[in-house]
Amino acid sequence: MLNPHAALPFSAAVHPDARPAARLTWDSREAGPDVAFVALPGETMHGNRFVDSALAAGAPFVLTDLDVPRAVRVPDAWAALKAWAQAERAKNGRVIGITGSAGKTTAKAYAAAALKAHFMPVYNTQPAIACFLIEFGASAGPLVVEMGIDRLGEMAELVELVRPDVGVVTAIGPAHLEQLGSIENIVREKGEILRGVRGLVGAQAAPFYKGTESYGFGDVKHAGQGLEVTPQGATFTFEGREVTLPLAARVQAEAAVLGLLLAREAGLDLEEAAARLSEVSVPGGRYRVHAGRFTVIDDAYNASPVAVSAALDALTGMPGPGRRISVLGRMLELGDTEQELHAQVGQEARAKADLTYGVGAFAAELGERAFATVPELTAALLAEVRDGDVVLIKASRGISFAPEKRAQEGVGLDVVVDALLEMRDRIQ
């Protein structure tokens, strides 16, 4: 429990009615009898605006600069939260930090399973990481922290907060170019996680970090062997031990190699670690294979050029009697080069898939069959798909989920996945 009346690593005026909490949140909608609320400044409004609603929901305390009931009152809530996170993190002897232009969430899930570790939930922002470290920093087991960035200098801030004992870069590619500017900047920024610690890089990222130990398949230092991918999943061996990953592809298998390597270095039994890896489940939209009369690959949560390329490789590698169909939407935050990058991705899709669909902005670049809106795309796709086909759905999700905005931007392709699955189940 997080006791606001215990010694805190920052100065605060603690209201006498403040109570211990099980965890912290920066999202007032999650506040409740066991969840305290941290009122942080945001891009458009301050968390202080939601303090009353958090208190009404029963939050045991609120970290804020306001003089309100159950307040842990501080001059700067973010500075206090950061100090608290760093103090709790210092109590843990093994923290794994994972970053990359693609595959962070997958690598986090597999590394955590292999290590029997606590791991970050979906969000990877600084407030989310701070709350996670406060909740689990003092736990006996290792921690796995996903560290995403979208601006220059942010990785250095994250490293200062997390202080990883092991730093991992999964992949490098054009992502968040509006703020990061160039591939060179991305390499340098993400490379901050490797400085002064045990560093590991995925096979795709290895050429960018000469001399850093690599993992995955092929010409890497720590390699899995005999990788085979089918619609049922991926199999390979690692140091003579067979690993089976249901409904997985190469990206998941590479993450599993990372997990097994970390487990071995932690002195854990690899047979048991491999068994845990076979039970990993990643959040929806992150390469979920739905097999049936036709197969749907739901990879619709997010997209960048390197991630789309990996997904297209997985699509191509799927055996079966039918066609390979790519359905691609806009990749966000690519800056001035976005049209060129969409065209490159579309060219790759045309080379690897039998049918290619594009939707929204840059639809014509992404696919031979181009549609302005998601409903138009969905109708055409449902009329086309046949038994035995394998359909890949991938795009960036936008910050707006209003139906008209989703249709306009070509984002939110989870609705296409739902429509395909509904039709498949209806005709079975």
TARALIN-V950508 format. One record per run of one state. SS is the DSSP state (@ for helix, = for strand, . for the rest). FROM is the first residue (numbers start at 1). LEN is the number of residues. Records with the same first field share a line. If there is no record, write none. Layout:
SS=FROM-LEN, FROM-LEN
This chain:
.=1-1, 3-10, 15-6, 22-1, 26-2, 31-1, 33-2, 39-2, 42-4, 57-5, 65-6, 74-3, 90-5, 100-4, 116-2, 120-6, 137-6, 147-7, 163-3, 170-7, 181-2, 195-3, 203-3, 209-4, 218-4, 231-2, 239-2, 247-3, 266-4, 278-10, 291-4, 300-5, 318-6, 329-6, 353-2, 360-3, 367-2, 372-2, 385-5, 395-8, 410-4, 428-1
==2-1, 13-2, 21-1, 23-3, 32-1, 35-4, 41-1, 46-1, 62-3, 71-3, 95-5, 118-2, 143-4, 166-4, 198-5, 213-5, 222-9, 233-6, 241-6, 288-3, 295-5, 324-5, 355-5, 369-3, 390-5
@=28-3, 47-10, 77-13, 104-12, 126-11, 154-9, 177-4, 183-12, 206-3, 250-16, 270-8, 305-13, 335-18, 363-4, 374-11, 403-7, 414-14
